Amino acid sequence: MQQDNSGSYRVRVYYEDIDLGGIVYHSKYLNFCERARSEIFFSKGKSPVDGEYHFVVKHIDADFIASGHFEELLEVRTEMTKKRRVSLLLTQSVYNTDDEVKLFEMRVQLVCMRGEKMAAIPAGMLDVFE
């Protein structure tokens, strides 16, 4: 996965990502989005785990719009749509880079955890998404 200048992340579709029909297997879109969220931190010299603090997925609402295929280059775009004291709502969209067709979109609610308890999001973790 690589970051481009616009802040989005690109991923190539490998053989391991496709099903018998040659299209991207549905669960792989979740993997691509998870990696993109981690890359947001890495691109800013940070980690998605900050001491005892980390995010967990609380809820996902996903739309499978079109099919991705073997060898295509996809772009994952992430936007923070809502922030609260202990949670964030992000919209992540996956596009084919050749024709800008949107393949997948999900709204994911992340909850900040300190150990095994919900906690206020530390400023250093929050500013990564702003």
C-alpha positions in Angstrom: 0.0 0.0 0.0 1.3 3.4 -0.8 0.3 7.0 0.0 0.0 9.5 -2.8 0.1 13.3 -2.5 -3.6 13.7 -1.9 -3.6 11.7 1.3 -5.4 8.7 -0.1 -3.9 5.3 -0.2 -3.4 2.9 -3.1 -3.3 -0.9 -3.0 -2.8 -3.4 -5.8 -5.3 -6.3 -6.1 -3.3 -9.5 -5.8 -4.3 -13.1 -6.6 -4.9 -13.7 -2.8 -7.6 -10.9 -2.8 -9.9 -12.4 -5.4 -12.5 -15.2 -5.4 -13.1 -17.9 -7.9 -15.0 -15.5 -10.2 -11.9 -13.3 -10.4 -13.3 -10.4 -8.4 -12.2 -8.9 -5.1 -13.6 -11.0 -2.3 -16.0 -9.0 -0.2 -14.0 -9.1 3.1 -10.8 -7.8 1.4 -12.3 -4.3 1.2 -12.4 -4.3 5.0 -8.7 -5.2 5.0 -7.8 -2.5 2.5 -9.7 0.1 4.6 -8.0 -1.1 7.8 -4.6 -0.8 6.2 -5.4 2.7 5.0 -6.4 3.8 8.5 -3.0 2.5 9.8 -1.2 4.2 7.0 -2.7 7.5 8.0 -0.9 7.2 11.3 2.4 5.9 9.8 2.5 8.7 7.2 2.5 11.2 10.1 5.3 9.4 12.0 2.8 7.9 14.5 1.4 4.5 15.4 -2.2 3.5 15.7 -1.3 2.2 19.1 -0.1 4.9 21.5 1.0 3.5 24.8 -2.2 2.0 26.3 -4.5 3.7 23.8 -5.8 2.2 20.6 -9.0 2.1 18.5 -11.4 -0.8 18.0 -14.2 -1.1 15.5 -17.6 -0.8 17.1 -19.8 -0.7 14.0 -19.5 -0.9 10.2 -22.1 -0.1 7.6 -20.8 -1.2 4.2 -22.0 -0.8 0.6 -20.6 -3.0 -2.2 -21.1 -0.9 -5.3 -19.0 -2.5 -8.1 -16.4 -5.2 -8.5 -12.6 -4.8 -8.3 -10.5 -7.3 -10.3 -7.1 -8.9 -10.2 -4.1 -6.6 -10.9 -6.1 -3.4 -10.6 -4.8 -0.5 -8.6 -7.3 0.7 -6.0 -7.4 3.9 -4.0 -8.8 4.1 -0.5 -10.0 7.5 0.6 -10.7 8.2 4.3 -12.7 11.1 5.7 -13.6 11.8 9.3 -17.3 12.6 9.4 -18.0 12.9 13.1 -15.9 13.0 16.3 -17.0 12.5 19.8 -15.1 12.3 23.1 -14.4 8.5 22.8 -15.3 7.7 19.2 -14.9 8.7 15.6 -17.1 8.1 12.6 -15.1 7.7 9.3 -16.3 7.2 5.8 -13.9 5.1 3.7 -14.4 4.7 -0.1 -12.5 2.5 -2.5 -12.1 3.6 -6.1 -10.5 2.0 -9.2 -7.7 4.4 -10.1 -8.1 3.8 -13.9 -11.6 5.1 -14.3 -12.5 6.6 -10.8 -15.4 4.1 -10.4 -16.4 3.8 -6.7 -16.3 0.1 -5.8 -17.0 0.2 -2.1 -17.9 2.5 0.7 -18.2 2.0 4.4 -19.0 4.1 7.5 -17.0 2.8 10.4 -17.3 3.8 14.0 -14.1 3.5 16.0 -14.0 3.6 19.8 -10.8 4.6 21.6 -9.7 2.2 24.3 -7.3 2.5 27.1 -6.4 -1.1 27.9 -9.9 -2.8 27.9 -12.0 0.3 28.8 -13.3 3.1 26.6 -11.4 6.3 27.0 -11.3 9.9 25.7 -9.3 10.1 22.5 -5.9 11.6 23.2 -5.2 14.8 21.2 -2.2 13.1 19.5 -4.4 10.4 18.1 -7.3 12.7 17.1 -5.2 15.1 15.2 -4.1 12.4 12.8 -7.6 12.4 11.2 -8.0 16.1 11.0 
